[in-house]
Amino acid sequence: MYKIAYNEVLDESPKEARLQERTALERSIAMLQDAERAGPGSREAIDAIFFVRKLWGIFIEDLAAPENGLPQKLRADLISVGLWVMRESEEIRLGRSANFAGLIDVSRTISEGLQ
């Protein structure tokens, strides 16, 4: 009886993690859309960039962990995407870019892949 319940929890954990990751990405998309409307120097932009950088920092740390169960190539590709997101968000923060659309598109693509 306990073994069945434990196996069910193990099966649900990856699904729950993907749902949480997707929810966080959807929040970042909404924040980036608000920032795009308000402009690069706005409070919305500052909040969005802070959130996106924090979120992708967590993703990159998890992807780099040896115990991460994703295939090595996929992990490397996602880390590369994450590093691009970090660089692009820093460019926006410094006022050298206003590429919110790129960040939104990448975030949306990753989010949709978590379904």
Disulfide bonds with the S-S distance in Angstrom:
none
